[in-house]
Amino acid sequence: MKKLFFALAICLFAATSCCNECKKTTKCDTCCEAENPVIEAIMARRSIRAYTDEAVSRELLDKIAECGINAPNGMNAQQWEVRIVDSKEWLDNATAAYREDVKGTPAEKQFEEPSFKNMFRNAPAVIFVAHKPGHCTQVDCGLMAGNMMLAAQSLGLGSICMMGPLMWLNSEAGEPIIASLGFSEGYEPLLCIGIGYADEQPDARPRNKEVIKYVE
């Protein structure tokens, strides 16, 4: 019995040591994977298209934006700008202008959906990202968006990355709306991210692992 107890104690110590070492070095492939908050956030994140009416605090929005600007970027040039909109009036005004402009087109059909609230997938807060066109800046802003969506996930919020609304906002009809965001001269709006408390829990869509290959 003593030998069995001693063997179990050694196994427990080894497992604990492995987990502690894993947390320090992140080199362990098998232990603690389920306890890795970064991996958990990546695997749990979904694109959310239904949100509650609960407002997102500016403290959380500030933290999400701060995570965004800490993304890697070419030569650390940081050629991006961020504007956060949590004003229902602004979102409603933008949506009203869009609705007026698309009257009589297939895009008008979306307004018939019972769940429709605004043109930004109904999100109560939207983060707009603009870039100064350059060799790396679109990639930089994509990395920024990834950081912000993962930060939102880790804070209990849902998110969705959108480029569709920018197609209209960058048009002549949407120019007054974009102007109200106050981006600096030479910066072009590239994408926006809806943020809010999720009112749905969509399942993960299959991923094709066959695209991953090692080169020997």
C-alpha positions, 0 to 999 in steps of 0.5 A: 500500500505504501508503494502504491501511495508513493507511486501515485504521489510521484505521478501527481507531482509530475503532472503538477510540475508539467502544468506549472512548467507549461504555464511558464514556457507554453512549450507543452503540447499535451498538458494544460491546453484546456486551460490556455485562455488564448486558445480557448478564446480563439476556439470559442469565438464566433461571428455574432449577428444577434445582440441584446440591447445591453450597452457595452461599457466604455471601459470594456470598449477602451480595453478592446481598442487598446488590445487592437493597437497592440497588434503587430504591424509593419515597421511599427508604423502604426498607420491606422486610426480607430473610431468607436461609436456607441451612440444609438442615435449615430447608428440609427442615423447612418442606417436611415441614410443607408435605407433611403439610398437603397430603396428599390434595390435588393438590399432593401429586403433586409429591413423587413427582417423582424430582428433588424435594428441597424445596418451593422448586424444590429450591434450596439457598438461599432469600432471603425478602422481606417488605414493609410494605404501602404504595402502592409497596412491592410494586413496590419488592420486585419491583425488589429481586428483579430486582436479586438475580436479575441479581446471581446470574446475574452471579456464575455462579448460577441463581435463580428468583422464587417466590410460590407457597410464600408462599401456603402459608407465609402460611396458618395451617399455615405460620405457625410456619415464617414466624415462624421467619424473624423479620420485624418486626411489620407486615411481610408476606412477599411473595416468595422467591428460590431461589439455587443452582448451576444443574443445567439450561440451559433455552432462552429462551422467546419474547418478544412485541416487539409490546407495545413501541410508541413514542408519537409 
